[in-house]
C-alpha cells in the first residue's frame, strides 16, 4: 500500500509540473481523475489481501 501511495504522489507531482508547463486544464483534470481511480483500485486490492 505504501508503494501505491509513493507512485500516486510521484505521478501527481509530474501532472502538476505538466500543468504548470502548459498542459490544458481539462487534460490535467482527466488524467488526475484516472490516477485517483487507479489509486483507489490499488487500495481496494490491498484491503482485500489484508483480510
Phi, psi and omega in degrees: 000324178297320178299319179298320179294316180297316179296317178300312181300317179296317181293321179294320178297319178297316179299318180297319177296320177298320178298314179297331182275000174119003177301137177300142183301320180298319178293318177302313182298319179295313181293323178294319178298318178296317179299317179294322178298314179297320178299314181296322177296318177299319179297318179296319177297316180296320178297317181297322180290330183283343182257000000 
